[in-house]
Amino acid sequence: MTSAQLYEIMEKIAASSAAASTAPPWGLIGYSMGGRIALQVAENHPASIDKLVLLAPDGLKVNIGYWVATRTVAGNLLFRWTMRRPGWLFLLLRISHALRLVNPSIYKFAVHYIDDRTVRNDLYTRWTTMRKFRPDPAGIAAIIRRRQLPVSLVYGRYDRIIRWERGEQFRRRGIEECCRLTLLDTGHQLLRPEFLPLYLQIILLPSWC
């Protein structure tokens, strides 16, 4: 899938609705990989977006592992083979965890995604399908400055999967006035019920830029 194809789907959904409020500009909210998608759509269709709410977004920094697994032939073959036969990866993770070479939260996150065959298949499909979503942080920062686009970044203070420092580095691209960063006392699991009031508040907040 590409950003253009996704945007076409968004337009069709809006056109099929009787509510005038579904027409662009839209506010986009994205979590983790969804943040990468939201960034790419905002980059390619800036006139249609009036707010971004990004929860621990992927895409603000090149992830070498993701790039190799989805953008190279050898890496993708290894990725697919591992998702079908993850035994060697389980062993490597357990050894690394026992030797304290890997953060416990990263270990738990990785085990969650490879312990179940369905979850592994979904992960492979999701990563491979979204491989063409490659937002350019510098270009997006320029759009934010030019259009005065309000952006809210939300991270878990203890997140070791996508660290909040990435968001702070993004803000320092000259968009401090338009880009707010909020830290929650959690890890990567930001889709918890107790955080919903905060997200609603951010979504409904008038433009701060």
Secondary structure, DSSP 8 states (H G I E B T S, - for coil): --HHHHHHHHHHHHHT-S-GGGSSSEEEEEETHHHHHHHHHHHH-GGGEEEEEEES-SSSS--HHHHHHHHSHHHHHHHHHHHH-THHHHHHHHHHHHTT-S-HHHHHHHHHHHSSHHHHHHHHHHHHHTTT----HHHHHHHHHHHT--EEEEEETT-SSS-HHHHHHHHTTT-TTTEEEEEESSSS----GGGHHHHHHHHHS----
